[in-house]
Amino acid sequence: MRLIPAALAALAAFLSLDFLSAHRAEPDPTRRRKDGNLGDGEAGQKKKQPHIIFILIDDQGFNDIGYHNPTIKTPTLDKLAAEGVILENYYVQPICTPSRSQLMTGRYQIHTGLQHSIIRPSQPSCLPSNMDTLPERLREAGYSTHMVGKWHLGFYRKTCLPTRKGFDTFFGSLTGSVDYYSYGSCDGAASCGYDLHDNESVAWGHEGKYSTTLFTQRARRILESHEPTERPLFLLLSLQAVHTPLQPPKSYIYPYRDMANVARRKYAAMVSTVDEAVRNVTYALRKHGYYKNSVIIYSTDNGAQPLIGGSNWPLRGRKGTYWEGGVRGVAFVHSPLLKRRRRVSKALLHITDWFPTLVGLGGGDISQSRGLDGFDVWPAISEGAESPRQEILHNINPLHRRPSSGWKSGPRSSVWDTSVQAAIRVGDWKLLTGDPGHGDWVPVQVLPTLLGHWWNLERSVPSQDESSVPPKTVWLFNITADPYERQDLADQRPDVVQQLLARLAYYNQTAVPVYFPPNDPRADPKRHAGAWVPWADEEEEEGNHPGADKKERSGKRKRRKKKKKNCRLCKLKSFFLKLNTGMMSNRI
């Protein structure tokens, strides 16, 4: 422990050491000034608080940006990336909700109960109520916080909405997949409704307006109405593009008319709409005086789905898998505040790192954010320093298992059930267990369809003798030497396998139970004038959400019991609510 001289006692309150570790149970309270020094002095700090613009794209693959693939026309993104720092060792989660939850909370999904799948529109689930969020911490630091676009983190109660999770304003969709023109969203064929919201109200009347254009216009309006010299701004522009349905305006398809594959052509056109949106936002940043003191982060939320136009080539796998194609993300940072620009960073980064990085960059306090899994990686991004991150837990999903172990290198592990779907990266090594998902290498779609012999060129078709062998459940790769995951080293390096299995076991000890409740029929938009809106009473129990604090839930139950005991009117209202619900369910 460092001894602090008496003469510097006045500084001791805000100086701290930056201890680096592979995993930390408690957050690092380090706070850094924008000039690179540590400290918490408010004088001069707020003057340098940068405006933070985070642009989150949906389902953009590793091969779906111009600087990786020149056939994709993204001149704005290419220019911003080339003038900033391209993040080439950056990881996200394989599907929407997990990536967004980790961006918002800075915690792995094993610590929020969201290990399994996504939050569906009819599920009574959302971010745990007791966890602080990135916009909350930035707002505490003096930021004006705004979100435009896709939420997909649950909305069954009003307390789940973006405006209750730290955003001053919200304009966008609450569910995971919305029509780009009608804003219709379905949870199965029977439950469909309108999903466009302005703060906490349904934003009727925008049908026919293309969502990427509409969201960009709202973002520009926010930038125009805010005074950048008076208060720092945090804007999360979470575009729906390039998620399905593939609905680009016709004018954007024309430059890709030579692409034979129709899905690829439409997908590429939608990437171009994103490029134009970013161009319009960056133009507004310059026009209204934000740019010189701004940080622009561009990130996908997961890999692409090759069967519907996207491409992760030459990476293995696709969206929804733990192969590199599902979790290795396209990302870059553009800012005049970067100390070393125009370079490619190979620092190991994860989407959880944005929470402590941006809160620290904004002069906020993360000392109360307990249990963070992210690291402050701004020195690694801005200065080219070594990343404090040495490992990434991609996930542990106990609800997804393979029936039996197929790892033949020695006896079955005594520390970890290898039938459980899990993946972890430690240094150069990556271990996958259970069922990682479809592990194909899918070349760019240059043919009209995916049928025929071409589709099997990279597929591993088991022989008749191999079909009786138990399914394989352990894979090991040196990702640094083999980023395309073509050489499985599990049999050659059983020592490394055991070490990484032990790390999985360690993380699993800190995991909360999975929270994946059944659909609630009360969510049906037919009961809410045809729109997706919160449907649960705020007085209802939060359920058994493992991420919620037990003491907090117990306190709420006691307060509700006391309130109901002393409120006859509440009992009467509750009686008629139950009666009405029963009548609706019996179709009377």
Salt bridges, closest charged atoms under 4 A:
GLU26 OE1 - ARG370 NH1 3.20
ASP35 OD2 - ARG33 NE 3.93
ASP40 OD1 - ARG31 NH2 2.40
ASP58 OD2 - ARG100 NH2 3.48
ASP58 OD2 - LYS150 NZ 2.44
ASP59 OD2 - HIS243 NE2 3.86
ASP59 OD2 - LYS319 NZ 2.88
ASP64 OD1 - ARG264 NH1 2.68
GLU83 OE2 - LYS79 NZ 2.73
GLU88 OE2 - HIS68 NE2 2.97
ASP132 OD1 - ARG107 NH1 2.81
ASP132 OD2 - ARG137 NE 2.83
GLU140 OE1 - ARG137 NH1 2.69
ASP168 OD1 - ARG139 NH1 2.95
ASP187 OD1 - ARG120 NE 2.94
ASP195 OD1 - HIS197 NE2 3.25
ASP198 OD2 - ARG218 NH2 3.32
GLU200 OE2 - ARG164 NE 2.63
GLU276 OE1 - ARG279 NH2 3.94
ASP301 OD2 - ARG100 NH2 3.08
GLU324 OE2 - LYS430 NZ 2.86
ASP353 OD1 - ARG389 NH2 2.73
ASP373 OD1 - HIS23 ND1 3.83
ASP373 OD2 - HIS111 ND1 2.79
ASP376 OD2 - ARG32 NH2 2.47
GLU383 OE2 - LYS339 NZ 3.84
GLU391 OE2 - ARG503 NH2 2.70
ASP417 OD2 - ARG401 NH1 2.66
ASP417 OD1 - ARG412 NH2 2.81
ASP435 OD2 - HIS400 NE2 3.37
ASP435 OD1 - ARG402 NH2 3.59
ASP440 OD2 - ARG459 NH1 2.67
GLU458 OE1 - ARG486 NH1 3.45
GLU485 OE2 - LYS430 NZ 2.92
ASP488 OD2 - LYS472 NZ 2.90
ASP495 OD2 - ARG493 NH2 3.01
ASP520 OD2 - ARG522 NH2 2.87
ASP524 OD2 - LYS526 NZ 3.79
GLU539 OE2 - LYS563 NZ 3.93
GLU540 OE2 - ARG522 NH1 2.73
GLU541 OE2 - ARG557 NH1 3.63
GLU541 OE1 - ARG560 NH2 2.50
GLU552 OE2 - LYS556 NZ 3.37
